[in-house]
Each structure stands twice: as C-alpha cells, then as structure tokens.
Amino acid sequence: MNYHNKNFKPITNSDNAETSVETIFKYKQNGTILTDKYSGGQIAEGHLIGIVDQKGAIDMRYHQINIKGELMTGVCQSQPEIMTNRKIRLYENWTWTSGNQTNGTSILEEI
C-alpha cells in the first residue's frame, strides 16, 4: 500500500485527542518511510514519521504544537481498510508520550 500524496482527516476520536475533522494530514511516502505535516482545529502544526509494513500497517511517532502553544508527542499504530469507494480508512491506536500519557483511538479517512 502506498500513501504518497494522500490526504486524511479524522472522522472519530477519543475525547483526549487534539485532532478533529478540521485537522488535515498530508502523507508522503518514500519506500517504507512515511512522513506527514498536519494542522487544523486544535493543531497549529504537527509532524509524523513512520514505517509502513507489507500490509499497509503504519508504526509512527508524532509531535505537534497545539493552539495553546504546548508541545505534545506520541506513538501510534494504524491499520488500513480499503472502503468500497477505493479510499483508505485508518484505524488508529495511539498513546501520548507527553502530558497525561493516556491512550486513545481514532479513525481517519482519505479525502
């Protein structure tokens, strides 16, 4: 699976998440390396880097600055699903490595 030049937005999130439907993720991929710059909603600017496996699952790390000026960091594992419209849906399990260090889930869809 290749995520290069695909854009995503969250459609559901845990209450402890900072991303929202206003947050846009712009993925780039080179080989198995995935990078992204994202912003919108509560996120002033964020970046992620990850590794994509043969089935399209992503193991990633992220850091972001929210609109309160706080630097937040975390880890995330994403599992892809190809929807009937051929777009990608990502099921994510993540953990903050800063702040309250809680866990959460999100679902992102390709836009």
MIVOKOL-577864 format. One line per 2 residues: number of its first residue (from 1); their letters; for each residue x, y, z of N, C-alpha, C, CB. Coordinates in pm, 1 decimal. Glycine has a CB too. Layout:
BEGIN
NUM = A = X Y Z X Y Z X Y Z X Y Z | ... .
//
This chain:
BEGIN
1 = MN = 84.7 -118.0 0.0 0.0 0.0 0.0 88.5 123.3 0.0 -95.9 0.4 121.7 | 49.8 221.0 -78.3 127.1 343.7 -86.4 39.2 462.1 -48.9 186.2 362.1 -227.5 .
3 = YH = 86.7 541.1 46.7 13.0 657.0 98.2 59.7 789.0 36.9 27.0 663.8 248.9 | 152.6 782.3 -58.5 213.2 903.6 -112.1 108.0 997.3 -172.8 318.1 867.5 -217.0 .
5 = NK = 113.1 1123.4 -131.0 24.4 1231.2 -176.9 -123.8 1208.0 -143.6 39.3 1248.1 -326.3 | -151.3 1126.4 -42.3 -288.6 1106.6 2.7 -313.4 1192.9 126.0 -316.4 956.5 33.6 .
7 = NF = -433.1 1250.4 134.9 -472.2 1334.7 247.0 -580.6 1264.8 327.8 -521.2 1472.8 197.7 | -574.5 1283.4 459.4 -667.6 1219.2 550.7 -721.0 1320.8 651.0 -600.0 1101.7 623.4 .
9 = KP = -839.9 1288.6 707.0 -892.3 1367.0 818.5 -961.6 1271.6 915.1 -990.6 1478.6 768.8 | -958.9 1305.1 1044.7 -1026.6 1220.9 1143.0 -1178.4 1227.9 1125.5 -987.5 1263.2 1285.7 .
11 = IT = -1243.5 1112.1 1142.3 -1390.3 1111.2 1143.4 -1442.7 1076.4 1282.0 -1444.8 1011.1 1039.7 | -1362.1 1006.9 1363.3 -1393.7 982.3 1504.1 -1264.9 988.3 1584.1 -1465.0 844.7 1523.5 .
13 = NS = -1279.4 1021.3 1713.0 -1164.3 1037.7 1800.7 -1203.9 1012.3 1944.2 -1104.2 1177.3 1786.0 | -1108.5 970.1 2024.3 -1126.8 965.4 2169.1 -1134.2 1108.4 2222.5 -1011.0 886.1 2238.0 .
15 = DN = -1195.7 1123.9 2338.9 -1210.7 1257.3 2398.4 -1077.6 1324.1 2431.0 -1293.2 1248.0 2523.9 | -972.4 1246.1 2454.3 -842.5 1301.6 2490.7 -755.5 1336.0 2368.9 -769.1 1203.9 2579.3 .
17 = AE = -811.7 1327.7 2249.5 -737.2 1361.1 2126.7 -737.5 1512.2 2104.4 -798.4 1288.5 2003.4 | -637.3 1561.1 2032.0 -634.1 1701.8 1992.9 -673.5 1721.2 1847.0 -495.9 1759.5 2016.9 .
19 = TS = -670.2 1615.7 1766.9 -711.1 1629.0 1627.2 -863.8 1627.1 1617.8 -649.5 1515.6 1540.6 | -913.7 1680.2 1505.9 -1058.3 1688.9 1482.8 -1083.2 1684.3 1332.0 -1118.7 1820.0 1546.2 .
21 = VE = -1209.0 1695.9 1292.1 -1240.6 1694.4 1148.3 -1176.2 1811.0 1075.1 -1391.6 1697.9 1127.2 | -1132.2 1914.1 1148.0 -1062.3 2027.5 1085.1 -914.5 2000.1 1060.6 -1076.3 2150.8 1171.6 .
23 = TI = -862.5 1891.9 1117.6 -720.7 1857.2 1103.2 -700.4 1779.3 973.7 -670.7 1774.3 1225.4 | -608.1 1825.9 890.9 -577.9 1759.9 763.8 -434.8 1705.3 768.9 -595.7 1858.8 643.5 .
25 = FK = -423.4 1576.0 737.7 -295.4 1506.6 730.7 -257.7 1491.4 584.2 -301.7 1367.7 802.1 | -134.5 1528.1 548.9 -86.1 1521.7 410.8 33.1 1426.9 406.1 -46.9 1663.8 357.1 .
27 = YK = 5.6 1301.7 368.4 106.3 1196.9 373.0 198.5 1201.3 251.3 39.5 1061.2 382.5 | 324.6 1169.3 279.1 426.7 1146.1 176.6 490.6 1011.9 209.6 534.8 1263.3 171.8 .
29 = QN = 524.7 934.6 106.8 587.8 805.6 130.6 700.5 784.2 31.7 485.5 691.9 120.9 | 811.9 736.0 84.5 928.3 700.5 3.5 972.4 562.2 49.6 1045.4 807.2 17.3 .
31 = GT = 943.9 460.6 -32.0 970.8 323.1 10.0 878.4 288.6 125.1 1119.9 304.3 51.1 | 936.2 246.1 236.0 855.2 213.4 353.7 846.5 329.8 453.1 912.7 90.9 423.5 .
33 = IL = 909.8 442.9 420.8 913.4 557.3 512.7 797.7 651.9 482.7 1048.6 632.4 502.1 | 716.3 678.1 584.8 601.6 768.5 574.4 630.9 894.3 654.7 470.8 700.0 624.5 .
35 = TD = 603.0 1010.4 595.7 614.5 1137.6 667.0 485.6 1216.3 645.0 739.6 1219.3 618.5 | 465.1 1314.1 729.8 342.9 1391.4 721.0 360.2 1524.1 792.6 225.1 1313.5 779.5 .
37 = KY = 294.9 1626.0 738.8 281.5 1755.3 803.6 131.6 1779.5 814.9 355.5 1871.4 723.2 | 83.7 1811.5 934.9 -59.2 1828.7 954.7 -88.8 1951.8 1039.8 -118.7 1704.5 1019.6 .
39 = SG = -211.4 2002.7 1025.0 -256.4 2117.8 1102.7 -407.6 2128.8 1089.3 -186.2 2249.3 1055.4 | -464.1 2218.0 1169.5 -606.9 2243.2 1164.6 -674.3 2212.2 1296.4 -670.0 2162.7 1054.7 .
41 = GQ = -781.6 2282.9 1325.7 -851.1 2264.7 1451.8 -762.8 2307.6 1567.3 -894.6 2119.4 1468.9 | -740.2 2218.6 1663.0 -658.4 2247.6 1782.0 -508.2 2238.1 1755.7 -695.2 2152.6 1893.8 .
43 = IA = -468.6 2198.1 1633.0 -327.4 2177.1 1599.9 -274.0 2294.1 1518.3 -308.6 2045.1 1522.5 | -176.3 2366.6 1575.3 -109.7 2473.4 1499.3 -18.7 2411.5 1393.6 -27.9 2566.9 1593.9 .
45 = EG = 60.4 2311.3 1433.5 144.3 2238.7 1338.8 187.6 2106.4 1399.6 267.4 2322.7 1298.4 | 187.9 2003.3 1317.0 232.7 1872.1 1361.4 306.3 1799.3 1252.0 115.8 1789.4 1408.6 .
47 = HL = 387.8 1702.7 1292.3 463.6 1618.3 1200.7 460.3 1475.5 1251.6 609.6 1668.3 1185.7 | 468.0 1382.9 1159.2 483.0 1243.8 1199.2 580.7 1175.9 1106.1 347.4 1170.5 1199.0 .
49 = IG = 638.3 1067.2 1157.2 725.6 981.9 1077.7 692.8 838.7 1115.3 877.8 1014.8 1101.3 | 690.8 752.8 1015.4 655.4 615.1 1043.3 710.0 519.2 940.1 507.2 601.1 1051.4 .
51 = IV = 686.7 391.5 968.8 727.0 283.8 879.2 601.4 207.9 838.1 831.4 188.4 947.2 | 587.7 184.9 707.6 473.8 112.5 651.9 517.4 -31.0 624.7 420.5 181.2 521.3 .
53 = DQ = 439.4 -128.1 677.2 474.6 -267.9 650.8 409.7 -317.0 521.2 431.8 -357.3 768.9 | 430.1 -445.9 488.3 383.4 -502.5 361.4 231.3 -499.0 348.3 432.2 -645.5 347.4 .
55 = KG = 158.1 -500.0 459.5 11.7 -497.6 456.4 -45.9 -357.0 468.1 -43.2 -583.4 567.5 | 42.4 -255.5 474.9 -2.7 -117.6 483.9 -19.5 -64.9 624.7 -129.6 -103.8 413.2 .
57 = AI = 7.4 -147.7 725.9 1.4 -101.1 864.2 115.4 -1.9 888.1 9.8 -220.9 964.3 | 88.3 97.9 972.0 186.9 203.5 996.9 222.7 206.2 1144.7 133.0 341.9 951.6 .
59 = DM = 351.7 207.8 1174.5 404.5 229.6 1308.7 466.8 367.6 1305.2 509.0 117.6 1352.4 | 411.0 462.6 1382.5 456.3 601.1 1368.6 479.0 669.0 1502.9 356.0 680.4 1288.5 .
61 = RY = 552.1 778.0 1496.7 574.0 870.1 1607.9 531.6 1008.5 1559.7 724.9 868.9 1656.8 | 474.1 1086.7 1651.9 429.4 1220.8 1613.1 465.2 1324.0 1719.0 278.6 1221.6 1588.6 .
63 = HQ = 477.4 1447.2 1673.6 491.3 1562.0 1763.9 412.6 1676.6 1703.3 642.6 1601.8 1786.0 | 356.7 1758.0 1791.9 271.2 1868.3 1745.2 270.4 1979.9 1847.4 127.1 1819.6 1718.5 .
65 = IN = 239.4 2100.7 1798.9 217.0 2215.3 1885.6 71.2 2252.9 1871.5 311.6 2335.7 1850.1 | -0.5 2252.4 1985.1 -142.7 2285.7 1980.1 -162.1 2437.1 1984.8 -218.4 2218.3 2096.4 .
67 = IK = -285.1 2481.8 1971.6 -311.1 2626.2 1965.4 -288.2 2694.9 2100.0 -453.9 2651.5 1918.7 | -269.0 2617.5 2207.7 -232.0 2674.3 2338.5 -79.5 2692.5 2348.6 -282.9 2582.8 2453.9 .
69 = GE = -5.2 2649.9 2245.3 139.8 2662.6 2245.2 211.2 2549.1 2315.8 178.4 2790.9 2308.2 | 141.5 2438.0 2340.3 201.8 2323.8 2407.5 259.4 2225.5 2305.8 98.8 2253.9 2496.8 .
71 = LM = 378.1 2174.6 2336.3 441.6 2071.5 2254.6 396.6 1936.0 2306.7 597.7 2084.0 2257.2 | 334.0 1856.7 2218.8 281.2 1725.3 2255.4 345.4 1619.2 2166.9 126.2 1721.6 2242.2 .
73 = TG = 367.2 1499.7 2222.8 429.8 1390.5 2148.9 354.0 1260.6 2173.4 578.0 1375.0 2189.2 | 368.7 1166.2 2079.8 302.1 1038.7 2097.2 346.4 933.4 1998.5 156.4 1057.0 2086.8 .
75 = VC = 291.5 813.7 2017.7 313.7 699.6 1929.6 178.2 650.5 1880.2 391.9 585.4 2002.7 | 176.8 591.3 1760.8 50.9 548.1 1701.2 75.2 428.2 1610.6 -14.9 663.3 1622.2 .
77 = QS = -21.0 335.3 1612.8 -23.0 223.7 1519.1 -153.7 232.3 1441.1 -8.9 85.3 1593.2 | -143.7 226.7 1308.3 -260.1 238.5 1220.2 -277.4 112.3 1137.2 -246.3 360.7 1128.3 .
79 = QP = -402.1 68.2 1124.6 -436.7 -45.8 1039.9 -528.7 3.5 928.7 -504.9 -160.2 1122.8 | -494.3 -22.1 800.8 -575.5 27.9 690.7 -691.0 -64.6 653.3 -489.0 49.8 570.9 .
81 = EI = -792.8 -4.8 595.8 -904.4 -76.1 533.1 -933.1 -4.4 401.6 -1033.3 -80.4 627.2 | -950.6 -80.0 294.2 -991.6 -20.9 167.0 -1144.4 -23.8 164.2 -929.1 -98.4 42.8 .
83 = MT = -1204.7 94.5 155.6 -1350.4 104.5 155.2 -1404.5 74.0 15.8 -1395.8 244.8 201.4 | -1535.3 60.4 3.3 -1596.8 27.4 -126.0 -1571.7 134.1 -231.7 -1746.0 7.8 -108.9 .
85 = NR = -1548.8 260.0 -189.5 -1519.3 367.9 -283.5 -1370.6 374.4 -318.7 -1564.2 500.9 -225.5 | -1291.9 271.9 -275.2 -1147.8 258.3 -301.6 -1062.1 355.9 -220.8 -1120.8 278.9 -448.9 .
87 = KI = -1123.3 433.8 -133.3 -1048.1 522.1 -43.0 -1000.9 440.5 77.0 -1135.6 644.1 3.4 | -902.1 494.5 148.2 -843.1 425.4 262.4 -902.5 480.2 392.3 -688.7 440.8 262.1 .
89 = RL = -936.2 388.6 481.6 -975.6 423.7 618.4 -867.8 366.9 710.1 -1120.2 367.3 655.6 | -822.0 447.9 806.4 -719.1 406.1 900.5 -776.7 396.4 1040.7 -600.5 503.3 897.9 .
91 = YE = -758.3 280.0 1103.5 -798.5 258.1 1241.9 -673.6 273.4 1328.1 -865.4 116.4 1261.7 | -674.8 370.9 1417.4 -554.1 407.0 1489.9 -567.8 384.9 1640.8 -519.1 551.3 1462.2 .
93 = NW = -462.3 332.3 1699.5 -445.5 321.8 1844.3 -322.0 402.3 1879.4 -432.6 171.7 1892.2 | -336.5 499.5 1969.1 -225.3 588.6 1998.5 -211.2 610.9 2149.0 -244.1 722.3 1926.7 .
95 = TW = -93.2 659.9 2186.6 -61.8 690.5 2325.9 17.5 820.9 2329.5 18.4 573.7 2393.2 | -26.1 911.7 2415.1 53.9 1032.4 2439.7 180.6 991.5 2515.0 -28.0 1139.9 2521.2 .
97 = TS = 296.2 1042.7 2471.2 420.7 1023.1 2545.1 457.9 1150.2 2620.4 534.7 981.8 2450.0 | 369.7 1248.7 2616.4 383.5 1372.0 2693.0 248.8 1397.4 2760.6 426.8 1493.9 2601.2 .
99 = GN = 242.0 1502.5 2840.3 115.1 1535.3 2905.3 69.1 1423.5 2996.7 8.0 1564.1 2801.2 | -58.3 1384.1 2984.5 -114.9 1284.4 3075.1 -85.3 1139.4 3035.9 -262.5 1303.6 3082.7 .
101 = QT = -18.7 1118.8 2923.2 26.0 986.7 2876.0 -87.8 884.8 2866.9 134.0 933.2 2968.3 | -206.2 930.6 2827.9 -321.1 841.7 2812.6 -323.8 781.2 2672.9 -451.8 917.1 2840.3 .
103 = NG = -409.8 681.6 2655.4 -429.0 613.1 2527.7 -555.9 662.5 2461.6 -434.3 460.5 2547.0 | -566.4 638.3 2330.0 -688.9 671.0 2258.7 -697.3 599.1 2126.5 -698.9 819.4 2236.8 .
105 = TS = -809.4 618.9 2060.4 -830.7 563.3 1927.3 -885.1 670.9 1836.3 -926.5 442.7 1931.9 | -857.9 655.8 1708.9 -908.9 746.7 1605.7 -937.4 667.3 1480.7 -808.4 861.3 1575.9 .
107 = IL = -1025.4 719.8 1398.5 -1045.9 667.6 1263.8 -1026.8 783.8 1168.3 -1188.2 601.5 1247.0 | -936.0 766.0 1071.3 -910.7 865.6 967.6 -960.2 811.1 835.4 -759.8 902.3 959.5 .
109 = EE = -1008.6 900.9 749.5 -1046.9 861.6 613.8 -978.1 949.7 512.2 -1198.8 868.7 595.5 | -942.7 887.2 402.1 -882.0 958.4 289.6 -985.0 1056.0 232.5 -832.1 858.3 179.2 .
111 = I = -937.4 1176.7 201.5 -1025.7 1278.5 142.3 -980.4 1312.2 2.1 -1028.7 1405.9 228.7 .
//
